[in-house]
Amino acid sequence: MNKAKQFHIPGKLFLAGEYAVTLPGQPAIIAPVDRGLTIEVQTNPDKPASLSLLSDQYEGAYQTNWAEVKNIQSTDLATGSWTFVRAALAIFMQGNADLPFTELPAVQLTISSSMKAKEGKLGLGSSAAVTVAVTMALHAAFRPTVDRMAVFKEAAFAHYLVQRSGSLGDLATAAFNQTIYYQAPKWLSDTNDFGPEDFSQLDWSMLAIQALDWPKDWSFAIVASRQPASTRKALAKNTDLTKLLSPSKKAVMAVKGAIEGKDYDAFKQALVANQKALIDVLPADYQTKKLRDLLTLLKQLDLAGKISGAGFGDNGFVVGDDRHSLFPMKTAARTVGLTVIQ
């Protein structure tokens, strides 16, 4: 057995631009969070070309081989506990067709997660992290170097084949493990019923992934509501996003400029503008009681922050600096049933 390689794949929070970012050309700012996945990959040249995956989220192991992976179709990705893993394997094979798959050593992947708490999922993008983790581990096992853009593209399409929605921004943050400015690729607006075999034909124009340097004196914390939410379910409410596009883009560019300029007050104001645009356009139940309480606390304590991502539950975030302590938020959050996680 060859020496194991290990990677940490972060979870994510949308800081600005969510919902609108599902349309190519619309930007968002997305940040990685410490809660994520650790994946370990080991290869064994003394065994035939087989694949084994262990996860602390499931009992038993997932066992397959490259001959079976080659035959994976879209219908095989509709149900099951290992759908994102199967999709990641299938697209890795599509994206790395030059590899001699029948001659590759056996590989074992082991995943451990910190993206759940005793109350359940934290809404930090666990399926995206799993898909990126498997893809990155395979690149590390069978390629001389890990090309993070290649990892993103393969994992993004694999994730889309299962979920059939979203902006893919969570995959980009997981793959690059940085706060990023992001725009979705053009193919995301296509109406094709994609299958694994379409990977090589995708139009990646309009994709933007730009790393942003997070100010060193800015502290960051997740504010968890412990109420699971889904962007796909929210968008299924037939919300017209047209009125969101312009104010969202304006707010995102202001957030980007504030991060680059290390301007906390401008950052806070830009988040308020983005939050108002979301509230104005999305259905009333976008703000659960706990998320309304979060926004009230942010205003009372004069802290930068916002509801993150799907709304309808899940999380918000709060940011402090050397003039704005997060301690008052930690204390106040408990009184309304919120949990601050750093």
C-alpha positions in Angstrom: 0.0 0.0 0.0 1.4 3.4 -1.0 1.7 6.2 1.5 -1.6 8.0 2.1 -2.3 11.5 0.9 -4.7 13.6 2.8 -6.7 16.7 1.9 -9.1 19.1 3.7 -12.1 20.2 1.7 -14.0 23.2 3.2 -17.6 23.9 3.5 -18.9 27.2 2.1 -21.1 30.2 2.9 -22.4 32.7 0.3 -21.5 36.2 1.5 -23.3 38.0 -1.3 -25.0 37.4 -4.6 -26.9 34.2 -3.9 -29.9 33.3 -6.1 -28.9 35.8 -8.8 -25.6 33.9 -9.2 -27.5 30.9 -10.7 -27.7 32.9 -13.9 -24.3 33.0 -15.8 -22.8 36.5 -15.7 -24.2 37.3 -12.3 -21.5 37.5 -9.6 -21.3 36.3 -6.0 -18.8 36.3 -3.2 -18.3 32.9 -1.5 -16.2 32.1 1.5 -14.8 28.7 2.7 -15.4 27.7 6.3 -13.4 25.4 8.6 -16.2 22.9 8.9 -15.7 20.5 6.0 -14.4 17.1 5.0 -11.1 15.3 5.3 -10.3 12.8 2.6 -7.4 10.3 2.6 -6.4 8.4 -0.5 -4.2 5.3 -0.7 -3.3 3.3 -3.7 -2.3 -0.3 -3.8 -0.4 -1.4 -7.0 -0.6 -5.1 -5.9 -4.3 -5.3 -6.3 -6.4 -5.0 -9.5 -8.0 -1.7 -10.6 -10.7 -1.4 -7.9 -12.2 1.5 -6.0 -13.3 1.5 -2.3 -14.8 4.4 -0.4 -15.4 4.6 3.4 -17.3 7.4 5.0 -18.2 8.1 8.6 -21.6 9.2 7.3 -22.6 5.7 6.1 -22.3 2.2 7.3 -20.2 -0.1 5.2 -18.1 0.7 2.2 -18.9 1.6 -1.4 -17.1 -0.8 -3.7 -16.8 -0.6 -7.5 -14.3 -0.8 -10.4 -13.5 1.3 -13.5 -15.4 -1.1 -15.8 -18.6 -0.4 -13.8 -17.9 3.3 -13.6 -17.6 3.5 -17.4 -21.2 2.3 -17.7 -22.7 4.9 -15.4 -25.6 6.7 -17.0 -27.7 9.7 -15.8 -30.4 7.3 -14.6 -27.9 5.7 -12.2 -27.5 9.1 -10.5 -31.1 9.7 -9.6 -31.2 7.9 -6.2 -29.0 6.2 -3.7 -26.7 7.1 -0.8 -23.6 7.3 -3.0 -24.9 9.3 -6.0 -22.4 12.2 -5.7 -19.6 9.7 -5.4 -20.7 7.8 -8.5 -21.1 11.0 -10.4 -17.6 12.1 -9.4 -16.1 8.8 -10.5 -17.9 8.9 -13.9 -16.8 12.5 -14.7 -13.2 11.9 -13.6 -13.2 9.1 -16.1 -14.6 11.4 -18.8 -12.1 14.2 -18.0 -9.1 11.9 -17.8 -9.6 9.6 -20.8 -5.9 9.4 -21.4 -5.3 7.4 -18.2 -5.0 3.6 -18.6 -7.9 2.8 -16.3 -7.6 -1.0 -16.6 -4.0 -0.8 -15.4 -4.4 1.7 -12.6 -3.7 0.5 -9.0 -6.5 -0.1 -6.6 -7.5 3.0 -4.6 -9.1 3.4 -1.2 -10.8 6.7 -0.2 -11.7 7.5 3.4 -13.8 10.5 4.2 -14.5 12.0 7.6 -16.8 15.0 8.0 -17.3 17.9 10.5 -20.3 19.3 8.5 -22.9 17.9 10.8 -23.7 18.5 14.4 -25.8 16.5 16.9 -28.8 18.5 15.7 -28.2 17.5 12.0 -26.7 19.1 8.9 -25.3 22.6 9.1 -26.1 23.6 5.5 -22.5 24.2 4.5 -22.5 22.4 1.2 -21.7 18.8 2.2 -22.6 17.3 -1.2 -20.4 19.8 -3.0 -17.5 19.0 -0.6 -17.9 15.3 -1.1 -17.9 15.6 -4.9 -14.8 17.9 -4.8 -13.1 15.6 -2.3 -13.4 12.5 -4.4 -12.3 14.3 -7.6 -9.3 15.9 -5.9 -8.2 12.6 -4.3 -8.3 10.8 -7.7 -6.2 13.6 -9.2 -3.7 13.3 -6.4 -3.6 9.5 -6.9 -3.3 9.3 -10.7 -1.9 12.7 -11.8 1.6 14.2 -11.2 0.0 17.4 -9.9 -3.4 18.5 -8.7 -4.9 21.0 -11.2 -7.6 22.8 -9.1 -9.4 24.2 -12.1 -9.7 20.7 -13.6 -10.9 19.4 -10.2 -13.5 22.2 -10.1 -14.8 21.6 -13.6 -15.1 17.8 -13.2 -16.7 18.1 -9.7 -19.0 20.9 -10.8 -20.5 18.9 -13.7 -20.7 15.7 -11.6 -22.6 17.6 -8.9 -24.9 19.1 -11.5 -25.7 15.7 -12.9 -27.1 14.7 -9.6 -28.7 18.0 -8.3 -29.6 19.6 -11.6 -29.6 23.1 -10.0 -27.5 25.6 -8.3 -24.7 28.0 -9.4 -21.7 25.6 -8.8 -20.1 28.3 -6.7 -19.9 26.0 -3.7 -17.8 23.6 -5.8 -15.5 26.4 -6.8 -14.9 27.5 -3.1 -14.3 23.9 -2.1 -11.9 23.2 -4.9 -9.8 26.4 -4.4 -10.3 26.7 -0.6 -10.3 30.5 -0.8 -12.8 33.3 -0.6 -13.7 33.9 -4.2 -15.4 36.2 -6.6 -17.5 33.9 -8.8 -19.6 33.8 -11.9 -21.2 30.6 -13.3 -20.3 29.2 -16.7 -22.5 29.6 -19.8 -23.5 26.0 -20.1 -25.4 26.3 -16.9 -28.1 28.2 -18.8 -28.4 25.5 -21.4 -31.6 23.4 -21.4 -29.9 20.2 -22.5 -30.6 17.0 -20.6 -26.9 16.4 -19.9 -25.3 13.0 -19.4 -21.8 12.1 -18.3 -20.7 11.8 -21.9 -21.3 15.5 -22.5 -18.5 16.7 -20.3 -16.0 17.4 -23.1 -18.6 19.5 -25.0 -19.4 22.0 -22.2 -19.1 25.8 -22.8 -17.1 27.2 -19.9 -17.1 30.8 -21.1 -18.4 33.4 -18.6 -16.9 31.4 -15.8 -15.0 33.6 -13.3 -13.1 32.4 -10.2 -11.0 35.2 -8.6 -9.3 34.7 -5.3 -9.8 37.5 -2.7 -7.5 38.2 0.2 -9.6 38.2 3.4 -8.4 41.0 5.7 -6.2 39.6 8.4 -8.0 41.5 11.2 -11.5 40.5 10.2 -13.0 37.7 12.3 -15.7 35.5 10.8 -18.4 33.2 12.4 -21.3 31.1 11.1 -24.6 31.8 12.8 -26.6 28.5 12.5 -30.3 28.3 12.8 -30.3 24.4 12.7 -33.2 24.5 10.2 -32.3 22.8 6.9 -33.0 24.7 3.8 -32.8 24.1 0.0 -32.0 26.6 -2.8 -33.6 24.2 -5.2 -36.9 24.1 -3.3 -36.8 27.9 -2.9 -36.3 28.5 -6.6 -39.1 26.1 -7.3 -41.5 28.7 -5.8 -41.4 30.3 -9.3 -39.8 33.5 -8.0 -39.0 36.0 -10.8 -35.4 36.9 -10.2 -35.3 39.7 -12.8 -35.6 42.5 -10.3 -32.9 41.0 -8.2 -30.2 41.0 -10.8 -29.1 44.6 -10.9 -29.1 45.4 -7.2 -27.4 42.0 -6.5 -24.6 42.7 -8.9 -24.1 46.2 -7.6 -24.0 44.9 -4.0 -21.6 42.1 -4.9 -19.2 44.5 -6.6 -19.3 46.7 -3.5 -18.6 43.8 -1.2 -15.7 42.8 -3.5 -14.3 46.3 -3.3 -14.7 46.5 0.4 -12.8 43.2 1.0 -10.0 44.3 -1.4 -9.9 47.7 0.3 -10.2 46.3 3.9 -13.1 48.7 4.5 -15.3 47.2 7.2 -17.9 49.9 7.1 -18.3 49.7 3.3 -18.5 45.9 3.6 -21.3 46.2 6.2 -23.3 48.6 4.1 -22.9 46.5 0.9 -24.2 43.4 2.8 -27.2 45.4 4.0 -27.9 46.4 0.4 -27.7 42.8 -0.8 -29.9 41.6 2.0 -32.6 44.2 1.3 -32.6 43.2 -2.4 -33.1 39.6 -1.4 -35.9 40.4 1.0 -37.7 42.6 -1.6 -37.7 39.9 -4.3 -37.9 36.6 -2.6 -41.1 35.1 -0.9 -41.9 36.3 2.6 -40.9 32.9 4.1 -37.3 33.5 3.0 -36.9 35.0 6.4 -37.7 32.4 9.1 -38.2 33.7 12.6 -34.7 32.8 13.5 -33.2 34.5 10.5 -35.3 37.6 11.2 -33.9 37.6 14.7 -30.3 37.4 13.3 -30.9 40.5 11.1 -32.3 42.3 14.2 -29.2 41.4 16.3 -26.8 42.5 13.5 -28.5 45.9 13.4 -28.6 46.3 17.2 -25.0 45.3 17.6 -23.7 47.3 14.6 -22.1 44.2 13.1 -21.5 43.2 9.4 -23.4 40.1 8.4 -26.3 38.6 6.5 -28.5 35.6 5.9 -26.4 33.2 3.8 -27.4 31.2 0.8 -30.8 29.6 0.5 -32.6 31.4 3.3 -35.7 29.5 4.4 -33.5 28.2 7.2 -29.9 27.1 7.5 -27.3 29.9 8.3 -26.2 33.4 8.4 -22.8 34.8 9.2 -21.3 37.7 11.2 -18.0 39.5 10.6 -16.1 41.5 13.1 -12.8 43.5 13.2 -10.6 45.1 15.8 -13.3 47.6 16.5 -16.3 45.2 16.4 -16.1 42.3 18.7 -18.2 39.1 18.0 -18.6 38.3 21.7 -21.9 40.3 22.1 -23.3 38.3 19.1 -22.3 35.0 20.8 -24.2 36.0 23.9 -27.3 37.5 22.2 -27.6 34.6 19.7 -28.3 32.1 22.4 -31.3 34.0 23.6 -33.1 33.6 20.2 -32.0 30.0 19.6 -29.1 30.7 17.3 -25.6 29.1 17.5 -22.4 31.0 16.7 -19.8 28.7 15.3 -16.2 29.9 14.7 
